[in-house]
Amino acid sequence: MPDVIGARLRAAPNSVRGGRAMGRGRAKAKQTKVARELKYHSPNTDLTALQRELAGASGKSDRHFDDDSSEIVDDDEDDADDDQDTWSPTRR
């Protein structure tokens, strides 16, 4: 039998006095409980509002992309120099 006189009891690393924080086992159990509630008990969903939202989104798009390439300007005049890899930083 181990000598328990004078032995100090250690608190779990995640515990806090006053019962505010949970240990690892209790935290995992709570996460499991919440996950199970979310999985099996769906919240009340307004299906008519969802149907209206989905029906209204079929013809419209929030994004508009112009495919007009006539506005593309070649402003990089030194494209011919790009083949040469002789770049060096300027000296001060």
C-alpha positions in Angstrom: 0.0 0.0 0.0 1.5 3.3 -1.0 2.3 5.9 1.6 -0.4 8.6 1.2 0.6 10.7 4.2 2.2 13.9 3.0 1.3 13.2 -0.6 -0.1 16.2 -2.5 -3.1 15.9 -4.7 -2.7 17.4 -8.1 -5.5 19.1 -9.9 -6.2 18.1 -13.5 -4.5 20.5 -16.0 -7.7 21.9 -17.3 -9.5 22.3 -14.0 -10.0 25.7 -12.3 -11.2 26.4 -8.8 -14.9 27.2 -8.6 -15.9 24.6 -11.2 -15.7 26.9 -14.1 -13.6 24.8 -16.5 -14.2 21.2 -17.3 -11.7 18.4 -17.4 -10.9 16.7 -20.7 -13.4 13.9 -20.2 -16.3 16.2 -19.3 -15.5 18.5 -22.2 -15.5 15.7 -24.7 -18.7 14.3 -23.3 -20.3 17.8 -23.7 -19.0 18.1 -27.2 -20.5 14.6 -28.0 -23.8 15.6 -26.5 -24.0 18.8 -28.5 -22.9 17.0 -31.7 -25.6 14.4 -31.2 -28.3 17.1 -30.6 -27.3 18.8 -33.8 -27.3 15.6 -35.8 -30.6 14.1 -34.6 -32.7 17.2 -33.6 -32.9 19.6 -36.5 -34.0 23.2 -35.7 -37.3 24.4 -37.0 -36.7 25.4 -40.6 -38.9 27.7 -42.5 -39.2 25.6 -45.7 -41.4 28.2 -47.5 -38.8 30.9 -47.0 -36.1 28.5 -48.2 -38.1 27.7 -51.3 -38.6 31.4 -52.1 -34.9 32.1 -51.6 -33.9 29.2 -53.8 -36.5 30.0 -56.5 -35.4 33.7 -56.6 -31.7 32.8 -57.0 -32.1 30.7 -60.1 -32.3 33.5 -62.6 -30.0 36.0 -60.9 -26.4 36.0 -60.1 -24.6 38.2 -57.5 -21.5 38.2 -59.6 -21.2 39.8 -63.0 -18.2 39.1 -65.2 -17.3 41.1 -68.3 -15.7 39.0 -71.0 -14.8 42.0 -73.0 -11.1 41.7 -73.8 -11.0 44.9 -75.9 -10.0 46.9 -72.8 -6.9 44.9 -72.2 -3.9 47.1 -72.7 -0.3 45.9 -73.0 1.4 48.3 -70.7 4.5 46.2 -70.2 6.9 47.6 -72.8 9.9 45.6 -71.8 8.4 42.1 -72.5 11.3 41.4 -74.9 13.8 41.9 -72.1 12.1 39.3 -69.9 14.0 36.5 -71.6 17.3 37.7 -70.1 17.8 36.7 -66.5 20.4 39.4 -65.8 18.4 41.3 -63.2 20.4 42.6 -60.3 19.4 45.0 -57.6 20.5 48.6 -57.9 23.4 49.7 -55.8 23.0 52.6 -53.4 
